[in-house]
Amino acid sequence: MNKAIERALLSTAMIFFWGQSAWCHADIFSDLSLDQAKQQAKKDQKLLLVDFTASWCPPCKKMESTTWSNSDVQDWVKENAIALQVDVDKDEKTTAALNVEAMPTLVLYTPQSSSEFGRQVGFMGASELLQWLEGAKSGKVHKVEQSKNQGQDQNENQSNDIWSRISKARELQSAAKNGEALEEYVWLWNNISTADSTLRDVRYSMLPVEIKRLSATLPAAKVKFTELRDAAEKDNRGDWIVLNGALGDNPRTLAWFDKVKIDAKQGEILKKNATLLEPVLYSNSRWTDLTNYLYPEPIAKVNEIYKRAKDMTKPRPDTEFAKDFDPFPNMVLLLYGSYIGAGRDADAQKIADECLRLDNTSAMREALDNMAKGMHQARAVQKPEQKKASK
């Protein structure tokens, strides 16, 4: 059942038609496997640069015809790095292992560590790529300078900087430099914008996992994020809910929820924080609460989720998602599972029918089937426990 309710962490999006230039494999790319390349890079004390690409990806083709054919880029890579190019359709194992969903994605390793040093998602011009590589060579995570195109370029650069700092924080933690890692995670928590949907997912889904892991080994981290949690209670209920989870204090969230759910005046705040509350309620078997207070109109909610899923796949000029990427099945499962858990099977069937009307795919059918099986088992286990608790 855990796999059935996993939610996809999204990076960037998607399709933009830049023309049908021919696919070519630049001669700077080695034919080594990833493991072989790591060993060779360590032996030669060079960077390892991995380019995830696809023959049907317009931004990837654009990089082939511009960035990878640039003589300065070719000279720099040949002298300072080993470069691999991974076709996501031909090497699904490596693509999945590095959690790559959008193309192009560039992943960088240094010879000093087997951990990922940084990654960039989206088209990069020659000057931006060289700036990033020079920074990595000196051991620093550099923010790629903004070009003249503000707006979208600014958002892309912010996203790239966030991913670089996440990689840096992880590497510091792997090297037992927990104090320095804490500084990075605090910076990330305070600076990741929630205005962009991709960065919001990073802040509210990925970052809390790292905070929880660090807090388990570094008391100062727990103290610091407890302070941030307490400060958020005054004016940012969403941050407060997320940090409760990261600190292992979800009972605090549940106690607050039980107070506000019976207050009609608090309906708007529940609606505003529904996405953050649903995994807390779900994992604590509060399925009836989910159906009554967060999903009172399930079919409307299904359509809202579907629209949001479709919005995630709208074109941008810099990246393209894998052709089979479909976030909708994962996004709707907690809603469907909650109605089964609450014993509202007729409504659950209506939800399933609507999901299949909107997205009649094997992925959706399999997801619904797995969730139904898991929830019927969970409901069967919960009933005897409820009887014992009532005695």
Secondary structure, DSSP 4 states (H G I P E B T S, - for coil): -TGGG--PPP----------PPP---TTEE---HHHHHHHHHHHT-EEEEEEE-TT-HHHHHHHHTTTT-HHHHHHHHHHEEEEEEETTT-HHHHHHTT--EESEEEEE-TT-SSEEEEEES---HHHHHHHHHHHHTT--PPPPP-S--THHHHHHHHHHHHHHHHHHHHHHHTT-HHHHHHHHHHHHHH--SSSHHHHHIIIIIHHHHHHHHHTT-HHHHHHHHHHHHHHHHH-HHHHHHHHHHTT-HHHHHHHHHHHTT-GGGHHHHHHTHHHHHHHHHHTT-HHHIIIII-SSHHHHHHHHHHHHHHHT---SS-EE-TT---HHHHHHHHHHHHHHTT-HHHHHHHHHHHHHH--SHHHHHHHHHHHHHHHHHHHHHHHHHHHHH-
